[in-house]
């Protein structure tokens, strides 16, 4: 079996920045944490499997077709003084972007480009943010800021309160988290990757979404393996009461929504620990300042990664995968597993926390390749799985997290929002 350093050089994710190294390290951390609680089986990393998992959207097939990873209003746009990156994959974000630019619901990418071309990048970002849209100015890297960010742990642990020790219920090598209950309040990629990893290891993961905020179906199928998915209005009396019942026996709550929204619902980490002593909270944000909206592509643009990956020194580029998202997910899963292990002996309520921006700082501090980089190629055969989900043939990437005696395959993803908000038997 290989360690992360040996595998990193062979992960086919070509970029100037060491994406392969970041991916190998992140997956290794999750595999090592799982192996430890499973009884010491050695982690086993496959470089092609890691690359396939990190670029999972390229390998996703639904009835033989590959869904689009980005909507028309997501991408780079020229401005009067540079570039911006927008994100409009979700309909409500696309609507907010149009509103911020004074456009109608019928206006498309060309109309957005025309308006942005007449605005300075900072003004465009402010206008779009003022209506709840997502836009970032493409900036050069800031080595001083990145060095400061790297002084903090990649995944920070914090004690939230007291609680009695709780041994892991019934760990086995193939399912070391069997009996652990996880409430998943996340969406997009990073949070779902973390909870998908916990489900792979045997946890009962129940994803809760608000009924009025639909998920992108392909995105859920790509990261929903082994979980159940329910809709619950936590702002309503019945919904809040049902969530309280679920929380009363939860071991882990993973948060990916902005704290301002969670605070209104009594779901801040400290409040969760007060309501459920001994709970482990995992929290993800884009920037480490969780009230600011952001996605992997937006953080790449604002942190300097996009310009480092430019092919001509002028037009922004991208990493070969949404590596900040995937890495944050695996790293958070590892942090949660370590805290479950710690709780088993010390007790207490704990929080593990990371951000896409902190992961970006880590990547920016790793070795680089000078000059042009040739795209990497790899054969994903043997590194995907096939499922039948709600009448559709679905192909997804297979698990990257592996160790001796551990699970080899994901359980099938469930259709979004079609399960009851209840724990398994």
C-alpha positions in Angstrom: 0.0 0.0 0.0 1.2 3.5 -0.7 1.4 6.5 1.5 0.1 9.9 0.4 3.5 11.2 -0.7 4.2 8.2 -3.0 0.8 8.4 -4.6 0.7 12.2 -5.0 3.2 12.3 -7.8 1.1 9.8 -9.8 -2.4 11.3 -9.4 -3.3 12.4 -13.0 -4.6 15.9 -12.2 -2.3 18.1 -14.2 -1.9 21.7 -13.1 0.8 24.2 -12.2 -0.3 23.8 -8.6 0.1 20.4 -6.9 -3.5 19.3 -7.1 -2.5 15.7 -7.1 -0.6 16.2 -3.8 -3.5 17.9 -2.2 -5.9 15.2 -3.3 -3.7 12.4 -2.1 -3.1 14.0 1.2 -6.9 14.7 1.8 -8.0 11.2 0.8 -5.2 9.7 2.9 -6.3 11.6 6.0 -9.8 10.2 5.6 -8.6 6.7 4.9 -6.1 6.7 7.8 -8.7 8.0 10.3 -11.2 5.3 9.1 -8.5 2.6 9.3 -7.6 3.6 12.8 -11.1 3.2 14.2 -11.6 0.1 12.1 -8.7 -1.7 13.9 -5.6 -0.6 12.1 -6.0 -1.7 8.5 -3.4 0.0 6.3 -4.8 2.8 3.9 -4.5 1.9 0.3 -4.6 4.8 -2.3 -5.0 4.4 -6.0 -3.9 7.5 -8.0 -6.3 7.0 -10.9 -9.2 6.3 -8.5 -8.4 9.5 -6.6 -8.4 11.5 -9.9 -11.6 9.9 -11.0 -13.3 10.8 -7.7 -12.0 14.4 -7.8 -13.3 14.8 -11.4 -16.5 12.9 -10.7 -18.7 15.2 -12.6 -16.9 14.2 -15.8 -17.6 10.6 -15.2 -21.2 11.0 -14.1 -23.8 9.5 -16.5 -27.5 9.5 -16.2 -29.1 7.2 -18.9 -25.9 7.5 -20.8 -25.7 11.3 -20.9 -23.2 13.5 -19.1 -25.0 16.4 -17.3 -23.6 19.9 -17.6 -21.4 20.8 -14.7 -22.0 24.6 -15.0 -25.0 26.6 -16.0 -24.7 29.3 -18.7 -24.5 32.2 -16.1 -21.6 30.5 -14.3 -18.1 31.4 -15.6 -15.5 34.1 -16.3 -16.5 37.4 -17.7 -14.4 40.3 -18.9 -15.0 43.6 -17.1 -13.9 47.2 -17.9 -10.7 46.6 -15.8 -10.2 42.8 -15.6 -12.2 39.7 -15.0 -14.9 38.4 -12.7 -16.2 34.9 -12.0 -19.9 34.3 -11.4 -21.9 31.3 -10.1 -25.4 30.8 -11.3 -25.9 27.0 -11.2 -28.8 27.3 -8.8 -31.9 29.1 -10.2 -32.1 31.5 -7.2 -28.5 32.5 -7.7 -29.0 33.0 -11.4 -32.1 35.2 -10.7 -30.1 37.2 -8.1 -27.3 37.7 -10.6 -29.6 39.1 -13.2 -31.3 41.3 -10.7 -28.0 42.8 -9.6 -27.2 43.7 -13.2 -30.6 45.0 -14.0 -31.5 42.2 -16.4 -34.7 40.3 -16.9 -35.4 36.6 -16.4 -35.2 36.1 -20.2 -31.7 37.6 -20.5 -28.8 35.1 -21.1 -25.1 34.8 -21.0 -24.5 37.3 -23.8 -26.6 39.9 -22.0 -24.7 39.4 -18.8 -21.4 39.7 -20.6 -22.5 43.0 -22.2 -23.4 44.6 -18.9 -20.2 43.3 -17.1 -18.0 44.6 -19.9 -19.1 48.1 -19.0 -18.5 47.8 -15.2 -15.3 47.6 -13.2 -14.9 44.3 -11.5 -15.3 45.6 -8.0 -18.6 47.4 -8.8 -19.9 44.3 -10.6 -19.2 42.2 -7.6 -20.9 44.7 -5.2 -24.0 45.0 -7.4 -24.4 41.2 -7.7 -23.7 40.6 -4.0 -26.3 43.3 -3.0 -29.1 41.1 -4.5 -27.8 37.8 -3.1 -25.9 36.8 -6.2 -22.4 35.4 -6.3 -19.5 37.1 -8.1 -15.8 37.5 -7.3 -13.1 39.7 -8.8 -10.3 37.6 -10.3 -7.2 38.5 -8.3 -3.6 37.7 -8.1 -2.4 35.5 -5.2 -1.6 37.2 -1.9 1.3 35.3 -0.4 1.2 37.2 2.9 -2.5 36.4 3.4 -1.9 32.7 2.4 1.0 32.4 4.9 -1.2 33.8 7.7 -4.0 31.4 6.8 -1.6 28.5 6.9 -0.7 29.3 10.6 -4.2 27.9 11.5 -4.8 24.2 11.4 -6.2 22.8 8.1 -9.1 21.4 10.1 -9.6 23.3 13.4 -11.0 21.5 16.4 -12.9 23.2 19.2 -14.6 22.0 22.3 -18.2 23.1 22.4 -19.3 21.7 25.8 -19.4 18.8 28.1 -20.8 15.3 27.5 -20.2 11.8 28.7 -17.9 9.5 26.8 -19.7 7.5 24.2 -17.9 4.5 22.7 -18.3 3.9 19.0 -21.5 1.7 18.9 -20.4 -1.4 16.9 -17.3 -0.8 14.7 -16.2 -3.4 12.2 -13.4 -3.1 9.6 -16.0 -2.8 6.8 -18.3 -0.4 8.7 -16.4 1.3 11.5 -19.1 4.0 11.9 -22.0 1.5 12.1 -24.5 2.8 14.6 -23.4 6.5 14.2 -26.2 8.8 13.2 -25.4 11.9 11.1 -27.7 14.8 10.3 -26.5 16.3 7.0 -27.4 20.0 6.5 -25.1 20.6 3.5 -25.4 20.9 -0.3 -23.2 21.4 -3.4 -20.0 19.4 -3.1 -17.8 19.8 -0.1 -20.3 19.0 2.6 -21.9 16.1 0.7 -18.5 14.6 0.0 -17.8 14.6 3.8 -21.1 13.0 4.6 -20.9 10.5 1.7 -17.6 9.4 3.2 -19.2 8.9 6.6 -22.0 6.9 4.9 -19.4 4.7 3.1 -18.0 3.8 6.5 -21.4 2.7 7.8 -23.0 5.8 9.4 -26.7 6.4 9.1 -26.7 9.7 7.2 -29.9 11.6 6.8 -29.7 14.7 4.6 -32.3 17.4 5.4 -33.2 20.1 2.9 -35.7 22.9 2.9 -38.7 22.1 0.7 -38.5 25.5 -1.2 -34.8 25.1 -2.2 -34.5 22.4 -4.8 -31.2 20.6 -5.4 -29.6 20.1 -8.8 -30.5 16.4 -9.4 -27.2 15.4 -11.0 -25.2 17.0 -8.2 -27.1 15.0 -5.6 -26.7 11.7 -7.5 -22.9 12.4 -7.7 -22.5 12.8 -3.9 -25.6 11.2 -2.4 -24.3 7.6 -2.1 -25.5 5.7 1.0 -27.5 8.5 2.4 -31.2 9.1 2.7 -32.7 12.5 1.7 -35.7 14.2 3.4 -37.4 17.5 3.1 -38.2 19.4 6.3 -39.2 23.0 6.9 -37.2 23.8 10.0 -38.8 27.3 10.2 -42.2 25.7 10.8 -43.4 24.3 14.2 -43.9 20.8 13.0 -40.6 20.8 11.1 -38.7 22.2 14.1 -40.3 19.6 16.4 -39.3 16.8 14.1 -35.8 18.0 13.8 -35.5 18.2 17.6 -36.5 14.5 17.7 -33.8 13.6 15.2 -31.2 15.7 17.0 -32.0 14.0 20.3 -30.3 10.8 19.1 -27.8 12.3 16.6 -24.1 11.8 17.0 -23.0 14.2 14.3 -24.4 17.3 12.6 -22.7 18.6 9.5 -23.4 22.2 8.6 -22.8 23.9 5.3 -25.4 26.7 5.4 -24.6 30.3 6.3 -24.6 30.9 10.1 -27.1 33.8 9.8 -29.7 31.3 8.6 -28.7 28.6 11.1 -28.8 31.0 14.0 -32.4 32.0 13.2 -33.3 28.3 13.5 -31.4 27.7 16.7 -28.8 25.5 14.8 -25.6 27.4 15.6 -22.9 24.9 16.8 -23.1 26.1 20.5 -26.8 25.8 20.4 -26.7 22.3 19.0 -24.2 21.3 21.7 -26.5 22.7 24.4 -29.5 20.8 23.0 -27.6 17.6 22.4 -24.6 17.2 24.8 -21.9 15.1 23.2 -22.7 16.0 19.6 -19.9 16.4 17.1 -20.4 19.3 14.7 -18.7 19.5 11.4 -18.8 22.9 9.7 -17.8 24.1 6.2 -17.7 27.5 4.7 -16.3 29.1 1.6 -14.1 31.8 3.2 -13.6 31.0 6.9 -16.0 33.9 7.4 -19.1 31.8 7.0 -21.6 34.6 6.3 -20.0 35.3 2.9 -21.3 33.2 0.0 -18.9 31.3 -2.2 -18.2 28.2 -4.1 -15.0 26.4 -5.2 -14.8 28.2 -8.5 -15.3 31.5 -6.8 -12.6 30.9 -4.3 -10.2 29.8 -7.1 -10.9 33.2 -8.8 -10.4 35.4 -5.7 -7.4 33.6 -4.2 -5.1 33.8 -7.2 -5.5 30.2 -8.3 -7.3 31.2 -11.5 -4.4 33.4 -12.7 -1.7 30.9 -11.7 -3.5 28.4 -13.9 -3.9 30.8 -16.8 -2.5 29.4 -20.1 -1.6 32.8 -21.5 -1.0 35.0 -18.4 -4.1 37.1 -19.1 -7.2 34.8 -19.3 -8.1 33.1 -16.0 -7.8 29.3 -15.9 -9.1 26.6 -13.6 -7.9 23.6 -11.8 -8.5 20.2 -13.4 -11.1 19.4 -10.8 -13.1 21.2 -8.1 -10.2 20.2 -5.8 -11.0 22.7 -3.0 -14.4 21.2 -2.6 -13.4 17.6 -2.6 -10.4 18.1 -0.4 -12.4 20.1 2.2 -14.9 17.2 2.2 -12.4 14.5 2.8 -10.5 16.5 5.4 -13.7 17.4 7.3 -14.7 13.7 7.3 -11.3 12.8 8.8 -11.7 15.5 11.4 -15.2 14.3 12.4 -13.9 10.7 12.7 -11.1 11.8 14.9 -13.5 13.7 17.2 -15.8 10.7 17.4 -12.8 8.7 18.5 -11.9 11.4 21.0 -15.4 11.6 22.3 -15.3 7.8 23.0 -12.7 8.3 25.6 -12.9 12.0 26.7 -16.5 12.8 26.2 -17.5 16.3 25.4 -19.2 18.1 22.5 -16.8 19.1 19.7 -16.6 20.9 16.4 -14.3 20.3 13.4 -14.2 23.2 10.9 -12.5 24.0 7.6 -13.1 26.3 4.7 -12.4 26.3 0.9 -10.2 29.4 1.4 -8.1 27.6 4.0 -7.7 24.6 1.6 -6.7 27.1 -1.2 -4.0 28.6 1.1 -2.7 25.1 1.6 -2.6 24.4 -2.1 -0.9 27.7 -2.8 1.9 26.8 -0.3 2.7 23.5 -2.0 5.3 23.0 -4.8 4.5 24.2 -8.3 5.3 23.4 -11.9 6.7 26.2 -13.9 5.7 26.7 -17.5 3.0 25.0 -19.6 1.3 21.9 -18.2 0.0 19.2 -20.5 -3.5 17.8 -19.7 -3.4 14.5 -17.9 -5.2 11.5 -19.1 -6.3 8.3 -17.3 -8.6 5.4 -17.8 -11.5 5.5 -15.4 -12.5 1.8 -16.1 -12.6 0.0 -12.9 -13.0 3.2 -11.0 -16.7 3.8 -11.5 -19.9 2.2 -10.3 -23.3 1.6 -11.9 -26.7 1.9 -10.2 -30.4 1.9 -11.0 -32.0 4.9 -9.3 -35.6 5.8 -9.6 -35.9 4.2 -13.0 -32.6 5.8 -14.3 -29.3 4.2 -15.1 -26.6 6.1 -13.2 -22.8 5.8 -13.4 -20.7 7.6 -10.8 -17.1 7.6 -9.6 -16.2 4.8 -7.1 -14.9 5.5 -3.6 -11.4 6.9 -3.3 -11.2 6.2 0.5 -9.8 2.7 0.9 -8.0 0.6 3.5 -7.4 -3.0 4.2 -10.6 -4.7 5.2 -12.7 -1.6 4.4 -15.7 -1.1 2.1 -15.0 -1.3 -1.6 -18.1 0.2 -3.0 -20.7 2.9 -2.4 -24.3 2.1 -1.7 -26.6 3.5 -4.3 -27.7 7.2 -4.0 -31.3 7.8 -3.2 -33.6 10.2 -5.1 -33.4 13.7 -3.6 -36.0 14.5 -1.0 -38.0 11.3 -1.2 -37.2 9.7 2.2 -39.0 10.2 5.5 -37.2 12.4 8.1 -36.5 9.4 10.4 -33.6 7.3 11.4 -33.2 3.8 10.2 -34.8 1.1 12.4 
